[in-house]
Amino acid sequence: MGTTFGAAVVELVTTVFVLSTMFSMGVQLSASQLVDALREWRLLSRSLAVNLVAVPLIASLLVRTVSVETGFAAGIVLLAVSPGAPFGPKLAEISESDVAFASGLMAILCLLSVVTIPVSLLWLLPGDVAVDPLAIGRMVLGIQLVPLLVGLGTSFARPSLAARLHPPVQRLSDYTFVGLIVLLVVVYSDSMLALVGTGTLGLSTVAVVASLVLGYGLGGPARATREVLATTTAARNAAIALFIATTAFSDPNVLTTVLAFSFIGVVGSGLLASVWRRRPVESVSANG
């Protein structure tokens, strides 16, 4: 598969993946989940702080403290500034934590990221990497916010229709995600192998561990919400980060770094959620 053609196919599949993922997230979200997340304002404020400020700053500090190639550094920062992991509610299900809070938080983070992603990239990317924040903002608006809002609107106005639409759209999201992984391996295998020995995987692991610790520590007195904030913060939003990497960056190292970083975050969060599942959940109020 030629590099140019392969990159075009990757961009197309990534677009379908993000659109289907965001719409699926919207149609499965209920009004009560969103309202409940907004009502717990102290917990929500800490959740926003750790996802929108702390994790991006940690990633920026890491790539400036440890010398790594510019494309690798940009990839780490790009995923770090992309909040609202689509896997958040699923991780909450695995750990038998607060699924409603995970769903509401995910939606709020995705809504805010239209502004926070371009601004954070403008401030935190390495100095020799230039991006157009307005262009990236338009990307996030069109590819993430619009399908999410359409899904939310369908869920609120026509819940029966949303229930029928969710299974096929979710399958499309799942299939395109698997297809995207295969395509990335085929098209960018050389770039992926180049990650070994660069320090990128180590920095990504440190960022994931720091995200888990901060999320758990700031998640309030209830273990159910601590676990949600920990795994949601660590997993990040690979969907939008992959889309931005394929459309706004010409360096393939950015894309492969996002893939590796997100893999570490999702797998690490999933393993931890599986461990937490085996323990009884405390019945403590989430207000904290």
Secondary structure, DSSP 8 states (H G I E B T S, - for coil): --HHHHHHHHHHHHHHHHHHHHHHHHHT--HHHHHHHHH-HHHHHHHHHIIIIIHHHHHHHHHHHS---HHHHHHHHHHHT----TTHHHHHHHHT--HHHHHHHHHHHHHHHHHHHHHHHHHHS-TT----HHHHHHHHIIIIIHHHHHHHHHHHH-HHHHHHHHHHHHHHHHHHHHHHHHHHHHHSHHHHHTTTTSSHHHHHHHHHHHHHHHHHHTS-S-HHHHHHHHHHHHH--HHHHHHHHHHH---HHHHHHHHHHHHHHHHHHHHHHHHHHTS------S--
